[in-house]
Amino acid sequence: MTEVMTPQSFVVADTDLPDQGLLVLSDARTDLQPHELVTVYGVLDRFDYGRFAARLELATAATYRAYDNRKVLVAADVSSRA
């Protein structure tokens, strides 16, 4: 994981993912720290700030501008190997 935006949104990086990483959104609050190894299960969706902001307590819209209309992972389960 490269960046934690809120307890319910973070970015993961891997060689198989886009250069800017993959935004992960989770209904469950996580206590993750940057550079932790995580395992995430969920479904892919298109990011629309208005659809997810209230439900997931996201940060400001500007924080997620790079992910507008991109694929994001809506997590059903997040686990860390800290």
C-alpha positions as CSV (number, residue, x, y, z in Angstrom):
1,M,0.0,0.0,0.0
2,T,1.3,3.4,-0.9
3,E,-1.1,6.0,0.5
4,V,-3.8,6.1,3.2
5,M,-6.4,8.8,2.6
6,T,-8.9,7.9,5.2
7,P,-9.6,4.8,7.4
8,Q,-11.9,3.7,4.5
9,S,-9.8,4.6,1.5
10,F,-6.3,3.8,0.4
11,V,-4.1,3.2,-2.6
12,V,-2.3,0.0,-3.3
13,A,0.6,-0.4,-5.8
14,D,1.9,-3.5,-7.6
15,T,3.6,-4.2,-10.9
16,D,0.3,-5.4,-12.3
17,L,-1.6,-2.2,-11.5
18,P,-1.6,1.2,-13.1
19,D,1.4,3.5,-12.3
20,Q,-0.6,5.6,-9.9
21,G,-1.9,2.5,-8.1
22,L,-5.4,1.3,-7.4
23,L,-7.8,3.1,-5.1
24,V,-9.4,0.8,-2.6
25,L,-12.6,1.7,-0.8
26,S,-13.8,-0.2,2.2
27,D,-17.0,-0.1,4.3
28,A,-14.9,-1.3,7.3
29,R,-12.6,1.2,9.0
30,T,-9.0,0.1,8.7
31,D,-6.0,1.1,10.8
32,L,-3.5,0.8,8.0
33,Q,-0.1,2.6,7.6
34,P,1.7,3.3,4.4
35,H,3.9,0.5,3.1
36,E,2.0,-2.3,4.9
37,L,1.3,-5.4,3.0
38,V,-2.4,-5.9,2.5
39,T,-4.7,-8.5,1.1
40,V,-7.9,-7.2,-0.3
41,Y,-11.0,-9.0,-1.7
42,G,-13.8,-7.1,-3.5
43,V,-15.3,-6.0,-6.7
44,L,-14.2,-3.5,-9.3
45,D,-16.3,-0.5,-9.9
46,R,-16.0,3.0,-11.6
47,F,-15.1,5.8,-9.1
48,D,-17.7,8.5,-8.8
49,Y,-17.0,10.7,-5.7
50,G,-20.7,11.5,-5.2
51,R,-21.7,7.9,-5.1
52,F,-19.1,6.9,-2.4
53,A,-18.4,10.1,-0.4
54,A,-21.1,10.0,2.3
55,R,-21.3,6.2,2.7
56,L,-17.6,5.8,3.2
57,E,-16.6,9.1,4.9
58,L,-14.2,10.0,2.1
59,A,-11.8,13.0,2.3
60,T,-12.4,16.0,0.0
61,A,-13.2,15.5,-3.6
62,A,-9.8,17.1,-4.6
63,T,-8.1,14.2,-2.8
64,Y,-9.6,11.7,-5.3
65,R,-9.4,13.8,-8.5
66,A,-6.8,11.4,-10.1
67,Y,-9.3,8.5,-9.7
68,D,-12.4,10.1,-11.2
69,N,-14.1,7.7,-13.6
70,R,-11.3,5.1,-13.1
71,K,-11.6,1.6,-11.9
72,V,-11.5,1.2,-8.1
73,L,-11.8,-1.8,-5.8
74,V,-14.7,-1.8,-3.5
75,A,-13.4,-4.1,-0.8
76,A,-15.4,-6.8,1.0
77,D,-12.4,-7.8,3.1
78,V,-9.1,-6.1,4.0
79,S,-6.4,-7.8,6.0
80,S,-2.9,-6.5,6.9
81,R,0.4,-8.3,7.6
82,A,1.9,-5.5,9.6
